[in-house]
Amino acid sequence: MIPRKSPEELRSHQWYGTGGLRSFSHRARTRQLGYLPEEHLGKPVIAILNTWSDINPCHVHLRDRAQAVKRGVWQAGGFPLEFPVSTLSETFQKPTPMLYRNLLAMETEELLRSYPVDGAVLMGGCDKSTPALLMGAATVDLPAVFVPAGPMLPGHWRGQTLGSGTDMWKYWDDKRAGLIGDCEMQELESGLARSPGHCMTMGTASTLTAAAEALGVTVPGASSIPAVDSGHDRMAAAAGARIVELVHRDRRLSDILTADAFQDAVTTVLGLGGSTNAVIHLIAMAGRAGVTLTLDDFDRIARTVPVLANVRPGGQTYLMEDFHFAGGLPGFLSRITDLLHLDRPTVSHDTLREQLAGARVHHDEVIRPRGNPVAAEGGVAVLRGNLCPDGAVIKHIAAEPHLLKHTGPAVVFDDYRTMQRTINDPDLGITADSVLVLRGAGPKGGPGMPEYGMLPIPDHLLKQGVRDMVRISDARMSGTSYGACVLHVAPESYVGGPLALVRTGDSITLDVEARLLRLDVDDEELERRRAAWTPPPARYERGYGALYNEQITQADTGCDFEFLARPGKVRDPYAG
């Protein structure tokens, strides 16, 4: 028998149920909205936070999916209210939606706290929206369910199945190498992204929605359902019904987002060969939930979990629709149960063990058996050394193996625009052995740590057949990207990290097996350079950007705002 809260036990009661003037006003204004008393009084009020927007192709269908969520809420005896919140479109928002992740987290937190809300359904999926919504909701700690936007349909072009992002990079390089022309590129524009939904590769969006499912905040199997599949509508309705029950059970996010849950999310991301961006976001999400998660946790777990998802770009062949019909995340998790904490709760079950009962894999090439992994170790390695004293990351399974131990001369670019303008300059003398270094692209320097880390290979090398080089930056990289790209170098160059001291011609050593990134310059010379270094000018003089610059933390601690990440409680508002 599901417990039912009395009207007086609901958080929304303080807005609607007391005898004072304010409650009278709240009820009168709800009549103004067109609702009868029996439609909402005494029922759990469910906020639906919707990141739909006309400019966000990943979320353009969420306007309709919100109706399915409402259907589920109504049927379960709740009262749904839809709230439009910021949309973070990886495709269009500049300089990067990472600059605004914390803004959406703030908006989420304050909306849920300030309105008569008993529980929430969070609707997102495009890269930064998943962590932002969960960071804000975790801080308020109400019952909540996450509804992933879902991957788009696979792309098609001239008999080839295309993966958004990943094949964009590939064919753009082919064009620069002279292998295809403008006509082919025009055809690719219409074949690469065919439907609503986020990238259908194991990019950042699919990685983070899978992480959300592994954390236990979605209904089972939700993260891989294609955006336009009718099953996505059904999942949204199921989430709407589920949140009402969670309110009655008083199962809050703090019951779900435990240290064990975050360890399992890290295991999942690494076993999927997921995006390096998940490192930053999971650390930030864990911090909001009061859980300490570090780069060392990622590196430790990476050595224990194999990569089993043969999904591009870490895998060679398949896309998210294939992964979904091969068993989705439940099927994937069923193959690593010995690495998971099975006795923790999820939004749908009392234990993860119960949730995974009956989960199966239906295609062993898409989700590999343990005896035939895509890679023996997790897909991300954490590097240390004098060039990154606070750490850096590399998605080594997406790099050419011969570059995983490499020493070469640096070619340094101080900013992304300069790099774009000069990368093909023959006077730079770039060879396949060179190490391309970009600085000024970190959390403060970017600003916002844009996805600049997959630095372009010079045209003359592409024409020679070179498709990978060692590249190092304090930037991030799209989860759909690939290559020997060292990212998230911390501390960043903008604040005087060692990356600021590198000069063209310096020797740099990368050794992934040894987890080493070293600038081969003696300490005395580095000290001389440090003494001569001057801080760059501020990126913003006012506004949100100035707040961002003042409060943002470094990549190794999640790029949260210091005043949001610090411990402390905020009281509910007085509604009377």
N, C-alpha and C positions, 0 to 999 in steps of 0.2 A: 504494500500500500504506500503510494507516494505521499509524503507529508505535505500538508497545505498550510501556508502561513495565513493567519488571520489578517484582516485588513489593517489592524492596528500595528502589526509586526512589520509591515512593509515600509521601506524608507520613504516612499512617495506619500505615505499617510500624513507626514508633517506638512506637506503642501496642501493636500486635499481634504484631510479628515478631521481637522480640529475645528473648534467652534468659533474661531476668531474672524476678524475682518479679512485677514490675508487669505484664509482658506475660502471664504465666501468669494473673494475676488478671483482666486485661481479657478474655482468651479464655474463662475460666470464667464470667464475668458475661455474656458474649455467649451462651454455652450456656444460661444462666439465662433469657435472652430467647427461647430456643427455636430458635436458628439452628444449623445444622450447620456444621462447619469449612469445608466446600467451598462453602458459600453466601457466605462473606465473605472468607476468608483469601486474600490476594494480589490482591484486587479493589479497584478504586477505591471508596472510601466517599463516597457522595453525600448531603449534608445537604439535605433539603427543608424550607425555612423557610416555614411556612404561617401566614398571618394570618387563617385561618378563625375565625369566631365566630358564635354564635347571635344576637348583637346587631348584627352588621354585615351588612345586606342586600346590600351590594356584594360580599361575600366568602362568603356562606352556602353557595355551591356548591363552594368550594375544598376542602372535606373530600373530595368525590368526585373532584375534579380531581387531588388528590394521588395517588390510586390510579392514574390514567393516567400521571402522571409516574413513579411506581414501576415501572409496566409497561415503560416505555421504558428505564429504568435497568437493570432485570433483563435485558431482551432484549439490551442492548448490553454486558452482562458486568460491570455495576457492582453495588454493594450500597447500596440506598437506606435512609436513616433519616429519618423525619419529625420535625421539631421544631416544636412550637407556639410562636409568638412573638406579641408584642402586636398586637392588632387596633386600628386607628385608624379609627373609624367617624365620618365627617363628619356623619352624620345625628344621632347620639346623644351623642357625647363632648363634654363641656363643661369649661371654657369654650370650648375649641377643640382638636381633635387636633394643631394646629400646636404647642401647648404640649408635646406628647409625641413629635413627630417625631424629635427628637434622642435621646430615650429608646429608641425602637425601633432607631435607628441604632447606639446603644451596645450594645443587646442582640444585634443582628446581628453586630457586630464581635466581641464577646466569645464568643459561641457558636461562631462559625466558628474562632476562634483556639484555644479551650480544648478542643475535642473532636477525635477522630480523623477529620478531614474532609479529603478530597482535592479536592472541588469542591462547588458549591452550586447548587440551583435555588431561586430567590426567587419566592414567590407573593404577589402583591399587585395593587393597582389603584386602590382608593379613595384619592383625593388624596395624602395625606402618606405612604402606605405605599410608593409607588414610590420617591420620593427617599430615604426612610429606609433601605430595604433596600439600595439601591445605594450610599448613602453608607457604610454599615457594611461592605458587602462590598468596596468599593473600597479601604478602609483596610487590610483583611486581604490583599487581592490574591491570591485564589485564582481558578481558573477558575470562572465563574458564568454562568448563563443566567437571564433574567427571564421569568416566565410571567404575562402580564397577566390580570386577572380578567375583562375583557371587558365591553362595554356591555350594559345590560338591553334588553329589547324596547321598541319605541315604545309610548307611552301612547295611549289612545283615549277620547274623550268626545263624545257627541252629534255624530258625524261629523267631529270635529276630531282630528288627530294631535297628540299632546302630547309635549313635551320636558321631562323631569324638571328641576326647578329653574327653568328659564327660564319655563315656563308657570305654575309655582307663583307666581312673582313677578307675572306678568301678571294672573292671575285673582284673586290676593289684592288687587291694586289695583282690579280691576273690582268686587270686593265692597265695598271701602271707598268706591268712587265711587257705589255704589248700583245698579250695572248687573246684578248677579246676587245671589242670596240664599243662605241656609243650605242649602236643598235641593240647589242646584247644587254647592255646596262639598262636601257629603257625597258626591255622585256623583264629583266630582273626586278625592276621597281614594282611591277604589277604581280610578280609571282612569289615574292619573298614573304609577305605578310598578308594572309588571305582572309582573316576573320578577326572579330574581337578576341581579346585575351592577351595575356603576356607572352613573352618569348617561350617557344616550345622546345628549346634546348634546356640543358641543365645549367641555365644561367642563374643570375642572382634571384630572379623572381621565383623560379621553380625550386631553387635551393631553400629560400626562406619560407615559402609556403610549406615545403616538406618539413622544415625545422619546426614550424608552427604545429603541424600535425604530430610530429614526434614529441613535442612538448605536451601534447594532449589537449590543445585548445580548439581543435576542429572536430567535427564528426568524422568517424573513420572513413578513410579513403578519399577525403575531400580534396586533397592538394593536387591531385593529378587529373581530375575530371576535366575534359576539354571544355572551354568556355561556352561553346555553342551546343554542347550535348544536352539532351533533355534531362540527363542525370544531374546536370549542374543545377537546374531548376529544382529538382527533387531534393538535392542536398541543401539548397538554401532554405526550403520549407522545413526540412528536418532540423536545421540549425535554429530556425525560429521557434519550433516547438520545444526544442531542447533547452533553450535559455529560460523559458518559463519554469520548467522543472528545476533547473539549477537555482533559480531564485527561491523557490519553495524549499529546496534542500539546503539553502544558504551555502552552496559550494562556490567559494570565491576563487579568484585567480591565485591568491596566495596558497590555496590548497593544491593547485595544479602546478604552478611555476616554482618547483622545489629545486634544490641542488641536484638531486638525482635526475630530474627532468632535463635540466640543462646539460648534464653530462651525456644523457641519451641523445639530445639534439646535436651535440658536437659529434658524437659517434655516427649519427645519421648523415650529417653533412659530409663528413670525411669518407664514409662508405659509399656515398652517392657520387664522389668526385666532384663535389659542389663548388660553388663560387667562393673565391677568397673574400668577397665582401661579407660573407656570413661571419667571419672572424670578428670584424668590428661590431656588427649588429648584435650578435649573440652576447658579446661582452657587455654592450650597453643595455640590452634587455635584461640580462641577469642582474646587473647593478640596480636597475629599477625594482627588481623583485627581491632585493636584499641578499642576492647570491653573489659570491666572489668567483669570477671566472677569469682566467688569465691565458696569455699566449702559451705558457708552459702546459696548460691543460690540453690545448689543441695538439701540441707536439707530442705529448705523452700518449694521448688517445690515438693519434695517427699511426703510431707504431704497433697498435694492437688490432686495428680494423682494416680488412681488405676493401678495395673498391670493387663493388659487385654490379653497379649500374652501368651498363654499356650504352650510355646516352651521351650524345655530343654536348660539349666539346671534349670532355675527358674521355668518353668512350669513342668508338669509331663509326657507329652506324645509326643508332636509333634515336628517336625523339620522344617527347613526353606522351603523346597518344599511344605509342608502342608500350611505354612504361606502364601507363594506366591499365591497358588491357592485358599486360603480362602479370598483373597482380597489384600494381600501385604500391604505395608505401606500406600497407599491411603485408603484402607479399614480400617486399624487400626486408622489412623488420623481422619477418618470420625466419629469415636465414641468419640473423645475428642475435637471436634471443639470449644467447649466453653472454652477450656483451651489454645487455640492457638491464635496467632496474624494473622488473616486471610487476612489482607489488605497489606501485604508485598509482594514484587516481588520474583519470582523464575526465573531460567534460561529459563523456558518454558512458563510462563504465567505472566501477569501483577500483579496478586494477587494469593496468596495461596488459597483463597476462590474459584477462578475460576478453579484452578488446581484440587481441590477436588470435584468439582461439578460432580455428578454422581457416585462417589466412593461408593462402597458397600462391605459388608462382606457377604461371601457365606457359612461360616461354623462357627457357634457360639461357638463351643467347642475349635476351634483353636484361634480365636480372640473373646474373651468373651464380652458379653454385659456389660454395666456399672453395672447392677444389679446383676451380677454373676461374680465378678472379681476373678482372681487368688489370688490376695492379695489386701487388702483395701488401702494400701499405696505403693508408689514407691519402687522399689526393692533395693535401696541403702540407707543406713543411715550413717550420718556423726557423728562421736564421738568426744567428747572433754574430757579433764581431765588432771591430772598432768603427765600422761604417754604420752600424745599426745597434748601438748599445742597448736600446730598449726594444729591439726586435724588428724583423721584417718577415714577409711571407712570400712564398712562391708556390704556384700550382704546378708542381713538377711533372705530374702525369700528362699535362698538356704541352710539355716542352720536348724538343728533340733531345734524345738521351745523351748525345755527345757533348751537349752544352751544360750538363748538370755538374761537371767538374771542368772549370774553365778559368784561365787567366788571360787577360788581355788589356790593351791600353784604353783608357777612358776617352770618350768624346763627350764633352759637357755642354749642355744647353741650360741657360738660366731661366727660361720660361718657355711655355708651349708655343706661343706665337713665333718666337725666334726659331725654335726647332722646325716648325712647319715651313718657315721661309727659307731655311738654310740646309735642311737635311740632305738635299741633292747637290750641294755645293762640292765640286770635286776638290777644292782646296782643303777641305776637312780631312781628306785622306782616309775615309771610312772603309774598312775592309770587313770581311766576315768574322774576323777575330776581334774586332773592336767591341768595346762595351759602351753602349749608349746610355748616358746619364742625363736624366731630367730632374731639375730641382725647381723650387718655387711652386710646387703643385700639391702641397700637403693641406691639412685642415685649415690653417690660417693662410698659407701662401697661395692656395689655388685660385680664389678662396673656395672652401668647401670640399677640397680633396676630389677634384673631378676624375673621371675615368680616362685619364691620359696615359696610363701605364703601358699599354701596348703600343710603344713608339713605332712609327713606320720605318720599315727597312728601306734604305735608299733605292731609287729606281734602278741604278746600274747593277746593284747586287741582285735585285729581283730578276732582272733580265739574264743574270748568270745562273739562276735557279736557286738562289739562297732564299729560304723561307723562314728562318729563325735566327735570332741573335740574342745574346745576353743584353737585357735592358733593365735599368735600375732607376727607381724614382720613389719620391714620397707621395705619389699619387695612388689612386686605386685603378682597377682594370675592370671592364665589363665582365660579368660572369660568362658571357658568350664568347669571350676572347680566349686566345691560346698563345703559347710561346714561352720562352725562357725569360719571363718578366718578373723581376724582383720588385715587390710593392710594399707600401705602407712603411717605408723606412722611418724609424722613430729614434730620436726626435727629428722632426722635419727640418729642412734647411732654413725656413723662414724664421725659426726661433734659435738658429745657430747650431743645429745638429751637424754632425760630421759631414753630411752630404754637402753642406755649404762650403766645405774646405777643399773639395775635390777639384783638380785642375786637369784640363785636357792633356793626355799623355801619361798621367798617373796609371800605374798598374793596379788592377782590381782582381781579386780572386773570389770565385764562387765555387763552393763545394757543398752540394746539397746533402750528400751522404753524411758529411761531417757537420752539417747544419751551420756552415761558416760563410760569412760575407766580410771580406777584409780589404781595406785600402792599404796597399803595400807602400806606405810612406812612413818614415820613422817619426816617433813621437815629438822630437824636437822641432822638426819641420812643421808638423801639424800645429804645435803651439805657436810658432811664428805666424802661421796663417790665421790662427784664431785671434791673435792679438790685433791683426790688421783688418779683421772682419767688421763690418758695420751693419746694423739691422736695417732691413728694407723699410720703406715708408708704409704706413697703415693702409690697408685696402679700403677701409670705409671711414668716413668722418662722422657719420650719424646713422640713425635708423637701426633696423634689425641687423644689418651687417656689422655695425659697431658693437651691438650686444653680442653677436656671434663671435666676433674677434676677441672680445673681452673674456668670454666664458667657455669657449670650446676647449676640450681636452684633446690629448694626442691619440693617435690611432691605436696604440697598444692598450689604452683604457676605454676605448669605445666611442670617442668623439661625442660624448654627451656634453651638456652644459654643466659646469661645476655646480651652479646653484640648484639644478634639478637632480643631479646625481648624489648630492650629499644626503646623509640620513636625516630623518626628521618626519614628523607627522603634520598633517594639515587637517584641521577640524572641518566637519561638515558645516555648511552655512546654516544659520538659523532662518527657518522659512516662515515663522509666525509673525 
